[in-house]
Amino acid sequence: MAGTSGGRPSMYPTLLYADAKAAIRQLTQALGFTELSVYEGEDGMVLHGELVQGNGVVMVSSKGRGGVFDAAMKDAGPCGVYIVVDDVDAHHQRAADHGVEILMPPTDQDYGSRDYMARDAEGNIWSFGTYAPEIPA
């Protein structure tokens, strides 16, 4: 199975934003993602962006840029993504310090995880925590 070991994840959540540049700023500055690549069209729209968190990647782009995926996602609502982080409390503090809307503060869960939940500027839900299921070899 691709992506179960080594340097390439096999799953990439893909989100479209009305203001992809603002989303990239919020995700990198407030939520600790690292910009891997961002490709813009001549009009400044984000055609494709890749942001890294741990060993995972989320792809972002501008709504209304055209193409099959943009058309298919036209009426899609917000989505939710879970991201594993080492220090939930420090990550939460960074997000809160940057004014991110916190939906649930760091909380110890019955299943052994500690996590918190936030909403980005366009309504997507981001959960950050310690839950990391093992993928069998």
PyMOL CGO cylinders between C-alpha atoms (Angstrom):
from pymol import cmd
from pymol.cgo import CYLINDER

trace = [
    CYLINDER, 0.00, 0.00, 0.00, 1.41, 3.40, -0.97, 0.3, 1, 1, 1, 1, 1, 1,
    CYLINDER, 1.41, 3.40, -0.97, 2.26, 5.84, 1.77, 0.3, 1, 1, 1, 1, 1, 1,
    CYLINDER, 2.26, 5.84, 1.77, 2.36, 3.48, 4.75, 0.3, 1, 1, 1, 1, 1, 1,
    CYLINDER, 2.36, 3.48, 4.75, 6.10, 3.97, 5.18, 0.3, 1, 1, 1, 1, 1, 1,
    CYLINDER, 6.10, 3.97, 5.18, 8.55, 6.43, 3.78, 0.3, 1, 1, 1, 1, 1, 1,
    CYLINDER, 8.55, 6.43, 3.78, 8.34, 9.97, 2.52, 0.3, 1, 1, 1, 1, 1, 1,
    CYLINDER, 8.34, 9.97, 2.52, 5.09, 10.22, 0.57, 0.3, 1, 1, 1, 1, 1, 1,
    CYLINDER, 5.09, 10.22, 0.57, 1.67, 10.32, 2.22, 0.3, 1, 1, 1, 1, 1, 1,
    CYLINDER, 1.67, 10.32, 2.22, -1.03, 8.42, 0.36, 0.3, 1, 1, 1, 1, 1, 1,
    CYLINDER, -1.03, 8.42, 0.36, -3.86, 10.78, 1.32, 0.3, 1, 1, 1, 1, 1, 1,
    CYLINDER, -3.86, 10.78, 1.32, -4.09, 14.52, 0.71, 0.3, 1, 1, 1, 1, 1, 1,
    CYLINDER, -4.09, 14.52, 0.71, -7.13, 16.46, 1.93, 0.3, 1, 1, 1, 1, 1, 1,
    CYLINDER, -7.13, 16.46, 1.93, -7.92, 19.16, -0.64, 0.3, 1, 1, 1, 1, 1, 1,
    CYLINDER, -7.92, 19.16, -0.64, -9.70, 22.37, 0.31, 0.3, 1, 1, 1, 1, 1, 1,
    CYLINDER, -9.70, 22.37, 0.31, -10.90, 25.24, -1.86, 0.3, 1, 1, 1, 1, 1, 1,
    CYLINDER, -10.90, 25.24, -1.86, -11.07, 28.76, -0.43, 0.3, 1, 1, 1, 1, 1, 1,
    CYLINDER, -11.07, 28.76, -0.43, -12.66, 32.00, -1.63, 0.3, 1, 1, 1, 1, 1, 1,
    CYLINDER, -12.66, 32.00, -1.63, -9.46, 33.71, -0.41, 0.3, 1, 1, 1, 1, 1, 1,
    CYLINDER, -9.46, 33.71, -0.41, -6.79, 31.01, -0.65, 0.3, 1, 1, 1, 1, 1, 1,
    CYLINDER, -6.79, 31.01, -0.65, -3.95, 33.45, 0.06, 0.3, 1, 1, 1, 1, 1, 1,
    CYLINDER, -3.95, 33.45, 0.06, -5.55, 34.45, 3.38, 0.3, 1, 1, 1, 1, 1, 1,
    CYLINDER, -5.55, 34.45, 3.38, -6.18, 30.78, 4.18, 0.3, 1, 1, 1, 1, 1, 1,
    CYLINDER, -6.18, 30.78, 4.18, -2.52, 29.95, 3.55, 0.3, 1, 1, 1, 1, 1, 1,
    CYLINDER, -2.52, 29.95, 3.55, -1.46, 32.81, 5.85, 0.3, 1, 1, 1, 1, 1, 1,
    CYLINDER, -1.46, 32.81, 5.85, -3.79, 31.59, 8.63, 0.3, 1, 1, 1, 1, 1, 1,
    CYLINDER, -3.79, 31.59, 8.63, -2.79, 27.94, 8.24, 0.3, 1, 1, 1, 1, 1, 1,
    CYLINDER, -2.79, 27.94, 8.24, 0.93, 28.73, 8.30, 0.3, 1, 1, 1, 1, 1, 1,
    CYLINDER, 0.93, 28.73, 8.30, 1.08, 31.58, 10.82, 0.3, 1, 1, 1, 1, 1, 1,
    CYLINDER, 1.08, 31.58, 10.82, -1.62, 30.51, 13.27, 0.3, 1, 1, 1, 1, 1, 1,
    CYLINDER, -1.62, 30.51, 13.27, -1.87, 26.74, 12.84, 0.3, 1, 1, 1, 1, 1, 1,
    CYLINDER, -1.87, 26.74, 12.84, 1.76, 25.84, 12.23, 0.3, 1, 1, 1, 1, 1, 1,
    CYLINDER, 1.76, 25.84, 12.23, 1.67, 24.48, 8.69, 0.3, 1, 1, 1, 1, 1, 1,
    CYLINDER, 1.67, 24.48, 8.69, 4.75, 24.90, 6.50, 0.3, 1, 1, 1, 1, 1, 1,
    CYLINDER, 4.75, 24.90, 6.50, 4.33, 26.05, 2.91, 0.3, 1, 1, 1, 1, 1, 1,
    CYLINDER, 4.33, 26.05, 2.91, 5.77, 23.42, 0.57, 0.3, 1, 1, 1, 1, 1, 1,
    CYLINDER, 5.77, 23.42, 0.57, 4.67, 25.01, -2.69, 0.3, 1, 1, 1, 1, 1, 1,
    CYLINDER, 4.67, 25.01, -2.69, 2.15, 27.53, -4.02, 0.3, 1, 1, 1, 1, 1, 1,
    CYLINDER, 2.15, 27.53, -4.02, 1.43, 28.09, -7.71, 0.3, 1, 1, 1, 1, 1, 1,
    CYLINDER, 1.43, 28.09, -7.71, -0.51, 31.16, -8.76, 0.3, 1, 1, 1, 1, 1, 1,
    CYLINDER, -0.51, 31.16, -8.76, -2.13, 32.08, -12.05, 0.3, 1, 1, 1, 1, 1, 1,
    CYLINDER, -2.13, 32.08, -12.05, -1.45, 35.37, -13.81, 0.3, 1, 1, 1, 1, 1, 1,
    CYLINDER, -1.45, 35.37, -13.81, -4.55, 36.78, -12.09, 0.3, 1, 1, 1, 1, 1, 1,
    CYLINDER, -4.55, 36.78, -12.09, -3.13, 35.92, -8.63, 0.3, 1, 1, 1, 1, 1, 1,
    CYLINDER, -3.13, 35.92, -8.63, -5.50, 33.03, -7.94, 0.3, 1, 1, 1, 1, 1, 1,
    CYLINDER, -5.50, 33.03, -7.94, -3.95, 30.09, -6.13, 0.3, 1, 1, 1, 1, 1, 1,
    CYLINDER, -3.95, 30.09, -6.13, -4.03, 27.28, -8.67, 0.3, 1, 1, 1, 1, 1, 1,
    CYLINDER, -4.03, 27.28, -8.67, -2.42, 24.75, -6.34, 0.3, 1, 1, 1, 1, 1, 1,
    CYLINDER, -2.42, 24.75, -6.34, -0.78, 24.90, -2.94, 0.3, 1, 1, 1, 1, 1, 1,
    CYLINDER, -0.78, 24.90, -2.94, 0.72, 22.26, -0.67, 0.3, 1, 1, 1, 1, 1, 1,
    CYLINDER, 0.72, 22.26, -0.67, 1.06, 22.82, 3.08, 0.3, 1, 1, 1, 1, 1, 1,
    CYLINDER, 1.06, 22.82, 3.08, 2.87, 20.37, 5.37, 0.3, 1, 1, 1, 1, 1, 1,
    CYLINDER, 2.87, 20.37, 5.37, 2.08, 19.42, 8.95, 0.3, 1, 1, 1, 1, 1, 1,
    CYLINDER, 2.08, 19.42, 8.95, 4.17, 16.55, 10.33, 0.3, 1, 1, 1, 1, 1, 1,
    CYLINDER, 4.17, 16.55, 10.33, 4.37, 13.90, 7.60, 0.3, 1, 1, 1, 1, 1, 1,
    CYLINDER, 4.37, 13.90, 7.60, 1.05, 14.93, 6.02, 0.3, 1, 1, 1, 1, 1, 1,
    CYLINDER, 1.05, 14.93, 6.02, 0.15, 17.38, 3.30, 0.3, 1, 1, 1, 1, 1, 1,
    CYLINDER, 0.15, 17.38, 3.30, -3.04, 19.36, 2.66, 0.3, 1, 1, 1, 1, 1, 1,
    CYLINDER, -3.04, 19.36, 2.66, -3.65, 20.86, -0.77, 0.3, 1, 1, 1, 1, 1, 1,
    CYLINDER, -3.65, 20.86, -0.77, -5.35, 24.25, -1.08, 0.3, 1, 1, 1, 1, 1, 1,
    CYLINDER, -5.35, 24.25, -1.08, -6.47, 26.36, -4.00, 0.3, 1, 1, 1, 1, 1, 1,
    CYLINDER, -6.47, 26.36, -4.00, -8.80, 29.19, -4.94, 0.3, 1, 1, 1, 1, 1, 1,
    CYLINDER, -8.80, 29.19, -4.94, -12.49, 28.64, -5.59, 0.3, 1, 1, 1, 1, 1, 1,
    CYLINDER, -12.49, 28.64, -5.59, -13.61, 29.73, -9.04, 0.3, 1, 1, 1, 1, 1, 1,
    CYLINDER, -13.61, 29.73, -9.04, -10.38, 28.90, -10.84, 0.3, 1, 1, 1, 1, 1, 1,
    CYLINDER, -10.38, 28.90, -10.84, -12.12, 26.52, -13.24, 0.3, 1, 1, 1, 1, 1, 1,
    CYLINDER, -12.12, 26.52, -13.24, -11.64, 22.87, -14.01, 0.3, 1, 1, 1, 1, 1, 1,
    CYLINDER, -11.64, 22.87, -14.01, -13.42, 19.65, -13.13, 0.3, 1, 1, 1, 1, 1, 1,
    CYLINDER, -13.42, 19.65, -13.13, -12.51, 19.61, -9.42, 0.3, 1, 1, 1, 1, 1, 1,
    CYLINDER, -12.51, 19.61, -9.42, -13.56, 23.24, -8.91, 0.3, 1, 1, 1, 1, 1, 1,
    CYLINDER, -13.56, 23.24, -8.91, -16.91, 22.52, -10.61, 0.3, 1, 1, 1, 1, 1, 1,
    CYLINDER, -16.91, 22.52, -10.61, -17.45, 19.36, -8.56, 0.3, 1, 1, 1, 1, 1, 1,
    CYLINDER, -17.45, 19.36, -8.56, -16.72, 21.23, -5.30, 0.3, 1, 1, 1, 1, 1, 1,
    CYLINDER, -16.72, 21.23, -5.30, -18.84, 24.29, -6.21, 0.3, 1, 1, 1, 1, 1, 1,
    CYLINDER, -18.84, 24.29, -6.21, -21.58, 23.68, -3.64, 0.3, 1, 1, 1, 1, 1, 1,
    CYLINDER, -21.58, 23.68, -3.64, -19.47, 21.73, -1.13, 0.3, 1, 1, 1, 1, 1, 1,
    CYLINDER, -19.47, 21.73, -1.13, -19.61, 22.88, 2.46, 0.3, 1, 1, 1, 1, 1, 1,
    CYLINDER, -19.61, 22.88, 2.46, -16.79, 23.07, 4.97, 0.3, 1, 1, 1, 1, 1, 1,
    CYLINDER, -16.79, 23.07, 4.97, -14.87, 19.93, 5.84, 0.3, 1, 1, 1, 1, 1, 1,
    CYLINDER, -14.87, 19.93, 5.84, -13.10, 18.61, 8.90, 0.3, 1, 1, 1, 1, 1, 1,
    CYLINDER, -13.10, 18.61, 8.90, -9.48, 17.45, 9.08, 0.3, 1, 1, 1, 1, 1, 1,
    CYLINDER, -9.48, 17.45, 9.08, -7.65, 15.85, 12.03, 0.3, 1, 1, 1, 1, 1, 1,
    CYLINDER, -7.65, 15.85, 12.03, -3.93, 16.60, 12.40, 0.3, 1, 1, 1, 1, 1, 1,
    CYLINDER, -3.93, 16.60, 12.40, -1.55, 14.88, 14.82, 0.3, 1, 1, 1, 1, 1, 1,
    CYLINDER, -1.55, 14.88, 14.82, 0.69, 17.23, 16.80, 0.3, 1, 1, 1, 1, 1, 1,
    CYLINDER, 0.69, 17.23, 16.80, 3.20, 16.55, 19.58, 0.3, 1, 1, 1, 1, 1, 1,
    CYLINDER, 3.20, 16.55, 19.58, 2.26, 19.38, 21.95, 0.3, 1, 1, 1, 1, 1, 1,
    CYLINDER, 2.26, 19.38, 21.95, -1.48, 20.05, 21.83, 0.3, 1, 1, 1, 1, 1, 1,
    CYLINDER, -1.48, 20.05, 21.83, -1.40, 22.80, 24.46, 0.3, 1, 1, 1, 1, 1, 1,
    CYLINDER, -1.40, 22.80, 24.46, 1.38, 24.78, 22.76, 0.3, 1, 1, 1, 1, 1, 1,
    CYLINDER, 1.38, 24.78, 22.76, -0.31, 24.36, 19.37, 0.3, 1, 1, 1, 1, 1, 1,
    CYLINDER, -0.31, 24.36, 19.37, -3.62, 25.56, 20.84, 0.3, 1, 1, 1, 1, 1, 1,
    CYLINDER, -3.62, 25.56, 20.84, -1.93, 28.56, 22.43, 0.3, 1, 1, 1, 1, 1, 1,
    CYLINDER, -1.93, 28.56, 22.43, -0.37, 29.57, 19.11, 0.3, 1, 1, 1, 1, 1, 1,
    CYLINDER, -0.37, 29.57, 19.11, -3.76, 29.34, 17.38, 0.3, 1, 1, 1, 1, 1, 1,
    CYLINDER, -3.76, 29.34, 17.38, -5.51, 31.30, 20.14, 0.3, 1, 1, 1, 1, 1, 1,
    CYLINDER, -5.51, 31.30, 20.14, -2.76, 33.96, 20.12, 0.3, 1, 1, 1, 1, 1, 1,
    CYLINDER, -2.76, 33.96, 20.12, -3.43, 34.46, 16.40, 0.3, 1, 1, 1, 1, 1, 1,
    CYLINDER, -3.43, 34.46, 16.40, -7.19, 34.87, 16.95, 0.3, 1, 1, 1, 1, 1, 1,
    CYLINDER, -7.19, 34.87, 16.95, -8.29, 31.53, 15.52, 0.3, 1, 1, 1, 1, 1, 1,
    CYLINDER, -8.29, 31.53, 15.52, -11.82, 30.59, 16.58, 0.3, 1, 1, 1, 1, 1, 1,
    CYLINDER, -11.82, 30.59, 16.58, -11.45, 27.80, 19.13, 0.3, 1, 1, 1, 1, 1, 1,
    CYLINDER, -11.45, 27.80, 19.13, -14.46, 25.45, 19.24, 0.3, 1, 1, 1, 1, 1, 1,
    CYLINDER, -14.46, 25.45, 19.24, -13.10, 23.14, 21.95, 0.3, 1, 1, 1, 1, 1, 1,
    CYLINDER, -13.10, 23.14, 21.95, -10.07, 23.82, 24.17, 0.3, 1, 1, 1, 1, 1, 1,
    CYLINDER, -10.07, 23.82, 24.17, -7.46, 21.10, 24.76, 0.3, 1, 1, 1, 1, 1, 1,
    CYLINDER, -7.46, 21.10, 24.76, -9.38, 18.17, 26.24, 0.3, 1, 1, 1, 1, 1, 1,
    CYLINDER, -9.38, 18.17, 26.24, -8.35, 14.69, 27.38, 0.3, 1, 1, 1, 1, 1, 1,
    CYLINDER, -8.35, 14.69, 27.38, -10.56, 12.17, 25.57, 0.3, 1, 1, 1, 1, 1, 1,
    CYLINDER, -10.56, 12.17, 25.57, -11.78, 8.80, 26.89, 0.3, 1, 1, 1, 1, 1, 1,
    CYLINDER, -11.78, 8.80, 26.89, -9.92, 7.01, 24.07, 0.3, 1, 1, 1, 1, 1, 1,
    CYLINDER, -9.92, 7.01, 24.07, -6.54, 8.36, 25.23, 0.3, 1, 1, 1, 1, 1, 1,
    CYLINDER, -6.54, 8.36, 25.23, -6.09, 11.37, 22.99, 0.3, 1, 1, 1, 1, 1, 1,
    CYLINDER, -6.09, 11.37, 22.99, -5.67, 15.00, 23.97, 0.3, 1, 1, 1, 1, 1, 1,
    CYLINDER, -5.67, 15.00, 23.97, -7.02, 17.34, 21.34, 0.3, 1, 1, 1, 1, 1, 1,
    CYLINDER, -7.02, 17.34, 21.34, -8.64, 20.66, 20.54, 0.3, 1, 1, 1, 1, 1, 1,
    CYLINDER, -8.64, 20.66, 20.54, -10.86, 21.91, 17.73, 0.3, 1, 1, 1, 1, 1, 1,
    CYLINDER, -10.86, 21.91, 17.73, -10.74, 25.14, 15.73, 0.3, 1, 1, 1, 1, 1, 1,
    CYLINDER, -10.74, 25.14, 15.73, -12.57, 26.75, 12.79, 0.3, 1, 1, 1, 1, 1, 1,
    CYLINDER, -12.57, 26.75, 12.79, -10.65, 28.52, 10.05, 0.3, 1, 1, 1, 1, 1, 1,
    CYLINDER, -10.65, 28.52, 10.05, -11.77, 31.81, 8.48, 0.3, 1, 1, 1, 1, 1, 1,
    CYLINDER, -11.77, 31.81, 8.48, -13.91, 30.01, 5.87, 0.3, 1, 1, 1, 1, 1, 1,
    CYLINDER, -13.91, 30.01, 5.87, -15.60, 27.51, 8.16, 0.3, 1, 1, 1, 1, 1, 1,
    CYLINDER, -15.60, 27.51, 8.16, -13.43, 24.40, 7.86, 0.3, 1, 1, 1, 1, 1, 1,
    CYLINDER, -13.43, 24.40, 7.86, -12.96, 22.48, 11.11, 0.3, 1, 1, 1, 1, 1, 1,
    CYLINDER, -12.96, 22.48, 11.11, -9.43, 21.57, 12.16, 0.3, 1, 1, 1, 1, 1, 1,
    CYLINDER, -9.43, 21.57, 12.16, -8.84, 19.17, 15.04, 0.3, 1, 1, 1, 1, 1, 1,
    CYLINDER, -8.84, 19.17, 15.04, -5.32, 18.87, 16.43, 0.3, 1, 1, 1, 1, 1, 1,
    CYLINDER, -5.32, 18.87, 16.43, -4.37, 16.14, 18.84, 0.3, 1, 1, 1, 1, 1, 1,
    CYLINDER, -4.37, 16.14, 18.84, -2.30, 13.16, 19.85, 0.3, 1, 1, 1, 1, 1, 1,
    CYLINDER, -2.30, 13.16, 19.85, -4.51, 10.39, 18.42, 0.3, 1, 1, 1, 1, 1, 1,
    CYLINDER, -4.51, 10.39, 18.42, -2.46, 8.50, 15.83, 0.3, 1, 1, 1, 1, 1, 1,
    CYLINDER, -2.46, 8.50, 15.83, -3.70, 5.01, 14.95, 0.3, 1, 1, 1, 1, 1, 1,
    CYLINDER, -3.70, 5.01, 14.95, -1.09, 2.50, 13.83, 0.3, 1, 1, 1, 1, 1, 1,
    CYLINDER, -1.09, 2.50, 13.83, -1.35, 1.30, 10.22, 0.3, 1, 1, 1, 1, 1, 1,
    CYLINDER, -1.35, 1.30, 10.22, -0.58, -2.42, 10.04, 0.3, 1, 1, 1, 1, 1, 1,
    CYLINDER, -0.58, -2.42, 10.04, 2.43, -3.36, 7.92, 0.3, 1, 1, 1, 1, 1, 1,
]
cmd.load_cgo(trace, "trace")
